[in-house]
Amino acid sequence: MPRAVSGRLPRIGDWTDFDSLAKVQESLLAGTLAAASASAFYRTRRDGVPADRAELAGYPLTSKADLRDAYPFGMLAVDRTRLATYHESSGSTGTPTASYYTGADWADLVDRYTRMRVGIKDTDTFLVRTPYALMLTGHVAHAAARACGATVVPADNRSLATPYAKVVRLLKDLDVTLTWSLPTDALVWAAAAAQAGLRPDRDFPALRALLVAGEPLSEARRDRIAAVWGVPVVQEYGASETGGLAGECPHGELHLWADRAIFEVYDPATGRITADGSGELVVTPLCREAMPLLRYHIGDRVEVSYRDCPCGWALPIVRVLGRFSAGAGLTQVGLEELVFRLPAEYGVLFWRARHTGSGLRVQIEVEVRHGPAAAGELTAAIGAAYGLDATVEAVPPGTLVPPGVLTAMPEVMKPRGLFTADEDWDRALRYY
């Protein structure tokens, strides 16, 4: 397993500028290329394995299709007895992408996660609300919190055992101090708290920060979530195939962990690849032994810059725009920014939009008395930003996120074989 400084993982402060950061990358790259040569995928690739950074710069991209074709262990670079965990993507497009990590890989995953700017303390109660099943995100947060001595509440968001109403109860009754979730979840919890007669900014005094990842997040939506809960919202960015790739500094900028990976920006329209600018992210992890990846094309649309930041970390700054674009320069982050710039008193938390080709249809949940004003203001903002004819519909609260979703407490049972006459035995072998 490559290490840059005295046999340990790089730490912020080991470099002082972007030139010395490049030297940290160089110190790790040889080990990364050696690990890739042990991978069946790279060893048998027509181009072989690059010998150095100059050759890496011209090496073909590794795609998600490559990972799917290599399922399950075609990317493996160590003996399977050395693996600590196996993970998969959701597989929503068919064959999933597999990823796997050794114990040494896990040391790197945990170390990167604990760089969260708010810190994780042994006095924290940390509610983990991202998936556990096969995906990486919940397990990394869980392991990092335990490594810091925190108490973990494993509230997996793929389980009927922890509906939104129960999450609100846990947040309050357990004095949860930190949470890890999708940004959208934080808004749904706020709505569920309101249904329970609670105010997020008043009735959860132990909460000190909301840690979020897993979907694009505009500054306007982050500000709205922070205002609703009265605590900072701290963003992280990563993928199951790579682990965490970026985190926030004390000044709120999202920095790529370029001491642990080489990042590039790919323009699919021209095929041009640069170190910064706008395009799709390409990453070469530098501390990965089980599944080395060379120039892995994640596909997320990003903006990367190497400008100085007051934090002094000397790490590139990234803005993550997501993968979906509906034409006319329209992205989820861009549209979301306009939605959450609406005045807070309108109470807009939930929205959806559909690009029809000739225009845009948008629905926003908004209090009835503010509906006309909200619809008019958003229509004008979309026209000014994108030159699109938008039809904005103001729908009453509960239309997009029904109250039953916020208050439901489904019955959870284990498989059983024996039932009484008044029980539903069709659920005998179900576990939910």
N, C-alpha and C positions, 0 to 999 in steps of 0.2 A: 504494500500500500504506500503510495508516494506521500512524502511529507516535506514541507518546504524549509522549516526552521527547526534545527536541533531535534529532528525526529517527531515533531508535533505538527498539528494542523496550523495553518496560518491564522494569525490574529490581527484584528484591526490595530494598527500602530506599527506592524512589521514593515510597512512601506510608508513613504511620506508624500509621494506624488505619483502621477500616472506612469512615469518612466520606471520607477522602482516597483510599481505594481506589476508591470510587464515582466520584470525579473523574477517576481514570485511565481508568475504563471510559467515562465521558462523552467524554473526549478522543479515544477510538478509535471511538465508535459512529457518528459522522457519516460517516466513511470506509467503515464496514461497510455502512451503509444505501445509500450511493452505489454501492458494489460490487454490492449486491443489485439495484439498479435496472437493472444491465446484464445480469442473469441472465434468460434467457427465461422461466424458471419464475416468478420473482417479478414480472417486468415484466408478464406477462399474467394474473397471478392477479387474481381479481375484486376483492380488497381492495387491490390495488396494493402499494406499499412504504411502510411507516410513515415519518413525517417526523422523529420524535424518540423518546426513551425512553418518554414518556407513551403515545404511540400504539403503540409496540412492546409495551407491557404488555397491550394488548387484542388483539394480532394473533393470528390463528389459528396453531396449532402446525403445524410441518412434520413429516410422519410418514415412517417408512421406506417406506410404500406410495407416498408422493409421490416418493421417490428412485427406487423401482423403476419407477414410471410414466415418470419422466424419463430412464431409461436409454437411451443411454449419456451423452449430452452436453446434456440438457435443463437441467441446473443450471449450465452453463458461463457464466461472466461475463467471460471474456477471449478473445482470439483464440487458436485452438488452437496457433498457432506459438509462443505464450508458455508452453505447458505443459512442465514438467520431467518429471513422472511421472503415470501412470494406474494406479489400483488398483481392486480389487473386493473385496466381501465373499465369503464362501465360497459363497453362493448355495444354501445347503442347503434353503431354502424355495421355490426356483424361480428367478425372475429375480433376479440379484444387484443390490446397490446399488453404484454406481460412485462413485469419488471421484478428484479430480485436484488437482495442486499445481503452482504456479509456483516458480521459483527463490526468490523472496521468501518464499513460503509455507514453503519448505523451511528457510529461515533461522530462521523461528519454530519449526518442528517440532524442529529440532536444538537450539535454545536451550532449549526447555522440557525436553527429555530430559536435557540436561547438568546440570539442577538436582538430579539424584540426590544424596542426602545423603552418600553415601560418596565422591562425586567420581569422575571418570574421568581417569587420568593417562597420560602418555606412556610410563610404565614398565609399564602394564597389558597383559596378554594377555586379550582379551575374547572369550569364546565366545558366539556368537549362535545360540540354539537355537529361535527362533520362526520362523514361516513367512516365506519370501521371495516365493514365487510369488503374484503379483497383490496380496497383502495388504501392508499398510503397515509392520507392527510390526518385522520383521527389518531392513528398509531404514533405518528411523529409527535403530535402535540401531547399525547398521553405520556410518551417516553420522556420528552423534554421536561414536562412539568414534574414528573416523578424524579428526574435527575436533579432538579432544583429543590426537591423536598416538598413540593406543593401537594395538596390533597386533590385528587382527580375525581370528577363526577362524569362518568362515561355515558353521556346522553346522546348516543348515536342518532343521526337524523334520518336513518333508513329503517327505524324500528317503530312499530306501533306502540311499543311499551313506553315511549316518551313523546306523546302528543304535545302540542303547543301549550295547552293548559297545564300540563305537568311540568314543562320547562319553567313556566312562570312560577309555579309553586316551589320548584327547586331553587330558582334564583333567590326567592325571598326567604324561604325557610332555612336554607343552608348558608345564608350570608355569602353567596358566591361573589368573588372579587374580580375574576377574569373569565371571559368566555371566548370560545373559538368557534366560528360559524361562518356561513355565507353572510354577506351584507344584508341580503333580503330577509334572512331569518331575524335579524335584529329589529327590523320593522314589523314583522309578523308578531314577534314577542310583545312589542309595544302595543299592538292592536289587541292581542290576547290579554295583556295586563289591563287595558282599559275595559275590556268586557268583564273582567273580574273586579272592577271597581277600584283599580290601582292606578297610580300615576308613576310611569317609569322614572321620571326625574326626581321623585320624592320618596317613593316607598321601597327603594332598593339601595339603602345608604351604604352598604358594604361594597357595592360594585365600583371598581376603579378604572376599568378600561374594557372595551370590546375589541377583540382581535379577530380580523376578518380576512378571508381569501376565497378563491374559487369562482369568482365572477368579476367582470370589469366593474370598477367603482369610480364614478365621477366625483370631483371635489364637492359639487353641490349636494349630492346624495350623502356623502360622508358628513358634511356639515349638518345636514338635516338629522341624520341618525344621532350624531353627537349632541345636538340640541334637544332631541326627544328624550335621550337617556341622561343627559347632563354629565357625560364622561367622554374621554378621548376615544376615537375610533382609529385603530392602528392596523395598517394593511400589510399583508405578506403576499408573495407571489411565487408559485412553483407549479410542479407537475408530478404525477405519480412516477413517471419515468426518470425524473431527475432529482426529486426532492425540492426544497426551497431554493429559489433562484434570486430572490430580492427581498429586502426588508427596509423598514423605515429608520431613518436617523432621528436624532433628537429635534431636528428642524422640520420633520414631517416629509422630507423627500424620500422617495422610494429608490433605493440603490441596488444595483445588480451586485451579487456576491462574486465579483470578478477575481477575487483571490482563490476561488474554488472552481471557476469555470472560465473559459474563453467565450465571449459573446460576439455575435456578428448580426448584421441586419441585411436581410435578403429582399430585393425588390422583384416580385414575381413578374412584373410587366417587362422589365429589362434584363433580368437575370443577374443584375449587378449586386455585389456583396460588399458592404462597407462595415467599418467599426461602429459607426453611429448613423443617425438620421432616422427616417421613417421607413417601415417595411415589416417583414415577418422575422421573428426571432429565430436565430440559429445558435445552438449551444454545444460546447464540448466540455463536459464535466471533467475536472482534474483530480478528484479524490474518490474515484469509483473503481473498485476491483472486480465485483461480481459481474457487472454489465457495463463495460466501457462504451461510451457513445462518442463517435467522431462527427462533428458538424451535424448534430441532430436538429432537423427542421421541425420545431414545435408547431409553427403555423400561427401563433398569436401575433396580432398586429400590434406593433410597439413604436414608440419614439424614444430613441436613446441619445443621450448627450454626455459629453465629457467635460461639462462646465464645473467650475469650482463650487463647493457648497460650504457654508459656514461650519458644518460639522467637522471638516478636516479629514474625513475618511478617505478621500481620494479614490472614490469608486464611482463608476458611471451611474447616471440618473436615468430611470426608465419611467415611461408612462405606458400603461398597458391598456390597449383599446379593445381587446377581445378578438374573436375570429370572424364574427358575422358582420358583413356589410351589405346593405340593401340597395346600393347604387346611389348616385348623386352625392357621394361622399358621406352618406348617412351611416352612422355607427350607433350601437347601443349606448356607448358612453356619451357621445355627442348629444343624442336625443334626451338621455337621462339628465344631462346637465341642464337642459332647458326646462324639463319637468320640475326639477327640484329647485330651480330658481324662482318658481312661483312663491308668493308670500307664504310664510309658515302658517299664518292664520287660516289659510284655505284648508289646511289639514290633509294635503295630498301625500299619501304614503305609497299607493299602489297604482300602476299604470300598465298599459300594453299598447302595442302599435303594430300595424300591418302595412307594408309598402306594397301598393297595388301596381306599380309600374308608372301609372299616370299621376299618382298622388299618394297621400298618406292618411290612414285612418288611425286615430288615437283615442283611447278611452282612459279617463282618469277618475279615480274615486275621489269625490270631493263633497263636502257638506253642501246641501241643497242651496242654501242662501248664497254660497260663493260660486255656484256652478257657472252662471253666465260670464262672470268676470274671469274665472280661471280658464274657461274654454277660449274666450276671446284673446286673452293675453298669450296663451300657448300657441294659438293659431298664428298670431302675428310674429312670435319669436321663431317659429319653424320656418315661416316664409322668409324672414330676414336672414336666417342662418343658412338655409339650404335652397331657397328659391322654389320650394314645393308648395303645391296647394294641399293644405291639410284640413281634414275634417276632424275636429276635436269634439268628442262627446263627454260631457260631464255626467257621470253616473253616481248614484248615491252610495255611501259606504255600505259594504256588504255585498256589492255586486261582483267584484273581482275576487275578493277573499271572503267567502260566506262566513257568517258568525258561527255556524256549526263546526267549521274547521278550527276556529279559535277556542271553542269550549268543549269539543268532543273529548271523552275519556273512554276509548274503546276497551272492551273487556279483553284481557289477556289471559290465555290459558295454555297449559302444557298438554301434550297428547295424552289421551285417556282411552281406556277400553270399556269401563263400566259406567253407565249412566242411570239416573232414575227416570221414571216415566215422564216427568215434566221437563227434562233437559234435552237439548238439541244434540243428538248423537251423530249428526252429519259433520260435526266438528271434531270427531274422535282423533283423527290423525293430523289435525292442523295445529300449528303453533303460532299464535299471534295474539 
